[in-house]
Protein backbone atom coordinates (compact mmCIF):
# COMPACT_ATOMS: atom_id res chain seq x y z
CA UNK A 1 0.00 0.00 0.00
CA UNK A 2 1.63 3.31 -1.06
CA UNK A 3 2.20 5.92 1.59
CA UNK A 4 0.96 9.45 1.16
CA UNK A 5 3.47 12.29 1.34
CA UNK A 6 0.87 14.76 2.59
CA UNK A 7 1.33 16.39 5.97
CA UNK A 8 5.14 16.64 6.07
CA UNK A 9 5.92 13.05 7.04
CA UNK A 10 5.13 10.65 9.86
CA UNK A 11 1.71 9.83 11.16
CA UNK A 12 0.18 12.02 13.83
CA UNK A 13 -0.90 8.84 15.58
CA UNK A 14 2.71 8.13 16.57
CA UNK A 15 3.30 11.66 17.86
CA UNK A 16 0.27 11.51 20.17
CA UNK A 17 1.73 8.49 21.95
CA UNK A 18 5.01 10.21 22.88
CA UNK A 19 5.49 11.27 26.49
CA UNK A 20 6.14 14.93 27.28
CA UNK A 21 9.71 14.02 28.30
CA UNK A 22 10.32 12.34 24.95
CA UNK A 23 8.81 15.30 23.09
CA UNK A 24 11.17 17.64 24.96
CA UNK A 25 14.14 15.45 23.97
CA UNK A 26 13.02 15.40 20.35
CA UNK A 27 12.54 19.17 20.34
CA UNK A 28 16.22 19.55 21.30
CA UNK A 29 17.26 17.71 18.12
CA UNK A 30 18.08 19.48 14.83
CA UNK A 31 15.15 19.54 12.41
CA UNK A 32 16.53 16.73 10.23
CA UNK A 33 17.13 14.51 13.29
CA UNK A 34 13.55 15.19 14.44
CA UNK A 35 12.31 14.05 11.06
CA UNK A 36 14.38 10.85 11.32
CA UNK A 37 13.04 10.14 14.82
CA UNK A 38 9.38 10.78 13.98
CA UNK A 39 9.40 8.83 10.73
CA UNK A 40 11.24 5.84 12.24
CA UNK A 41 9.01 5.86 15.34
CA UNK A 42 5.84 5.93 13.26
CA UNK A 43 7.02 3.14 10.95
CA UNK A 44 8.21 0.99 13.86
CA UNK A 45 4.87 1.38 15.67
CA UNK A 46 3.12 -0.06 12.64
CA UNK A 47 5.72 -2.78 12.05
CA UNK A 48 5.91 -4.05 15.64
CA UNK A 49 2.23 -4.10 16.65
CA UNK A 50 2.36 -7.89 16.71
CA UNK A 51 4.42 -9.28 19.64
CA UNK A 52 5.72 -12.04 17.35
CA UNK A 53 7.60 -9.41 15.36
CA UNK A 54 9.41 -8.03 18.43
CA UNK A 55 12.67 -9.55 19.68
CA UNK A 56 11.47 -9.49 23.27
CA UNK A 57 7.97 -10.64 22.35
CA UNK A 58 5.46 -9.42 24.90
CA UNK A 59 8.17 -8.21 27.28
CA UNK A 60 8.30 -4.86 25.48
CA UNK A 61 5.42 -2.87 24.08
CA UNK A 62 5.35 -1.70 20.47
CA UNK A 63 5.87 1.83 21.85
CA UNK A 64 9.10 0.82 23.65
CA UNK A 65 10.45 -0.94 20.57
CA UNK A 66 9.54 2.04 18.35
CA UNK A 67 11.27 4.44 20.74
CA UNK A 68 14.47 2.35 20.70
CA UNK A 69 14.42 2.01 16.92
CA UNK A 70 13.88 5.75 16.48
CA UNK A 71 16.78 6.71 18.77
CA UNK A 72 19.03 4.17 17.05
CA UNK A 73 18.19 5.76 13.68
CA UNK A 74 19.00 9.24 15.00
CA UNK A 75 22.28 8.05 16.54
CA UNK A 76 23.40 6.61 13.20
CA UNK A 77 23.59 10.15 11.80
CA UNK A 78 23.95 12.39 14.85
CA UNK A 79 26.01 12.48 18.04
CA UNK A 80 25.64 14.51 21.18
CA UNK A 81 28.39 17.10 21.66
CA UNK A 82 27.97 18.81 25.01
CA UNK A 83 24.30 19.72 25.24
CA UNK A 84 23.56 19.70 21.53
CA UNK A 85 23.18 17.14 18.80
CA UNK A 86 25.48 17.50 15.79
CA UNK A 87 25.62 15.62 12.48
CA UNK A 88 28.37 13.00 12.41
CA UNK A 89 31.21 13.65 10.02
CA UNK A 90 31.40 11.32 7.05
CA UNK A 91 34.37 9.03 6.68
C-alpha positions as a Markdown table, in Angstrom:
| # | Residue | x | y | z |
|---|---|---|---|---|
| 1 | Unk | 0.0 | 0.0 | 0.0 |
| 2 | Unk | 1.6 | 3.3 | -1.1 |
| 3 | Unk | 2.2 | 5.9 | 1.6 |
| 4 | Unk | 1.0 | 9.5 | 1.2 |
| 5 | Unk | 3.5 | 12.3 | 1.3 |
| 6 | Unk | 0.9 | 14.8 | 2.6 |
| 7 | Unk | 1.3 | 16.4 | 6.0 |
| 8 | Unk | 5.1 | 16.6 | 6.1 |
| 9 | Unk | 5.9 | 13.1 | 7.0 |
| 10 | Unk | 5.1 | 10.7 | 9.9 |
| 11 | Unk | 1.7 | 9.8 | 11.2 |
| 12 | Unk | 0.2 | 12.0 | 13.8 |
| 13 | Unk | -0.9 | 8.8 | 15.6 |
| 14 | Unk | 2.7 | 8.1 | 16.6 |
| 15 | Unk | 3.3 | 11.7 | 17.9 |
| 16 | Unk | 0.3 | 11.5 | 20.2 |
| 17 | Unk | 1.7 | 8.5 | 22.0 |
| 18 | Unk | 5.0 | 10.2 | 22.9 |
| 19 | Unk | 5.5 | 11.3 | 26.5 |
| 20 | Unk | 6.1 | 14.9 | 27.3 |
| 21 | Unk | 9.7 | 14.0 | 28.3 |
| 22 | Unk | 10.3 | 12.3 | 24.9 |
| 23 | Unk | 8.8 | 15.3 | 23.1 |
| 24 | Unk | 11.2 | 17.6 | 25.0 |
| 25 | Unk | 14.1 | 15.5 | 24.0 |
| 26 | Unk | 13.0 | 15.4 | 20.3 |
| 27 | Unk | 12.5 | 19.2 | 20.3 |
| 28 | Unk | 16.2 | 19.6 | 21.3 |
| 29 | Unk | 17.3 | 17.7 | 18.1 |
| 30 | Unk | 18.1 | 19.5 | 14.8 |
| 31 | Unk | 15.2 | 19.5 | 12.4 |
| 32 | Unk | 16.5 | 16.7 | 10.2 |
| 33 | Unk | 17.1 | 14.5 | 13.3 |
| 34 | Unk | 13.6 | 15.2 | 14.4 |
| 35 | Unk | 12.3 | 14.1 | 11.1 |
| 36 | Unk | 14.4 | 10.9 | 11.3 |
| 37 | Unk | 13.0 | 10.1 | 14.8 |
| 38 | Unk | 9.4 | 10.8 | 14.0 |
| 39 | Unk | 9.4 | 8.8 | 10.7 |
| 40 | Unk | 11.2 | 5.8 | 12.2 |
| 41 | Unk | 9.0 | 5.9 | 15.3 |
| 42 | Unk | 5.8 | 5.9 | 13.3 |
| 43 | Unk | 7.0 | 3.1 | 11.0 |
| 44 | Unk | 8.2 | 1.0 | 13.9 |
| 45 | Unk | 4.9 | 1.4 | 15.7 |
| 46 | Unk | 3.1 | -0.1 | 12.6 |
| 47 | Unk | 5.7 | -2.8 | 12.0 |
| 48 | Unk | 5.9 | -4.1 | 15.6 |
| 49 | Unk | 2.2 | -4.1 | 16.6 |
| 50 | Unk | 2.4 | -7.9 | 16.7 |
| 51 | Unk | 4.4 | -9.3 | 19.6 |
| 52 | Unk | 5.7 | -12.0 | 17.3 |
| 53 | Unk | 7.6 | -9.4 | 15.4 |
| 54 | Unk | 9.4 | -8.0 | 18.4 |
| 55 | Unk | 12.7 | -9.5 | 19.7 |
| 56 | Unk | 11.5 | -9.5 | 23.3 |
| 57 | Unk | 8.0 | -10.6 | 22.4 |
| 58 | Unk | 5.5 | -9.4 | 24.9 |
| 59 | Unk | 8.2 | -8.2 | 27.3 |
| 60 | Unk | 8.3 | -4.9 | 25.5 |
| 61 | Unk | 5.4 | -2.9 | 24.1 |
| 62 | Unk | 5.4 | -1.7 | 20.5 |
| 63 | Unk | 5.9 | 1.8 | 21.8 |
| 64 | Unk | 9.1 | 0.8 | 23.7 |
| 65 | Unk | 10.5 | -0.9 | 20.6 |
| 66 | Unk | 9.5 | 2.0 | 18.3 |
| 67 | Unk | 11.3 | 4.4 | 20.7 |
| 68 | Unk | 14.5 | 2.3 | 20.7 |
| 69 | Unk | 14.4 | 2.0 | 16.9 |
| 70 | Unk | 13.9 | 5.8 | 16.5 |
| 71 | Unk | 16.8 | 6.7 | 18.8 |
| 72 | Unk | 19.0 | 4.2 | 17.0 |
| 73 | Unk | 18.2 | 5.8 | 13.7 |
| 74 | Unk | 19.0 | 9.2 | 15.0 |
| 75 | Unk | 22.3 | 8.0 | 16.5 |
| 76 | Unk | 23.4 | 6.6 | 13.2 |
| 77 | Unk | 23.6 | 10.1 | 11.8 |
| 78 | Unk | 23.9 | 12.4 | 14.9 |
| 79 | Unk | 26.0 | 12.5 | 18.0 |
| 80 | Unk | 25.6 | 14.5 | 21.2 |
| 81 | Unk | 28.4 | 17.1 | 21.7 |
| 82 | Unk | 28.0 | 18.8 | 25.0 |
| 83 | Unk | 24.3 | 19.7 | 25.2 |
| 84 | Unk | 23.6 | 19.7 | 21.5 |
| 85 | Unk | 23.2 | 17.1 | 18.8 |
| 86 | Unk | 25.5 | 17.5 | 15.8 |
| 87 | Unk | 25.6 | 15.6 | 12.5 |
| 88 | Unk | 28.4 | 13.0 | 12.4 |
| 89 | Unk | 31.2 | 13.6 | 10.0 |
| 90 | Unk | 31.4 | 11.3 | 7.1 |
| 91 | Unk | 34.4 | 9.0 | 6.7 |
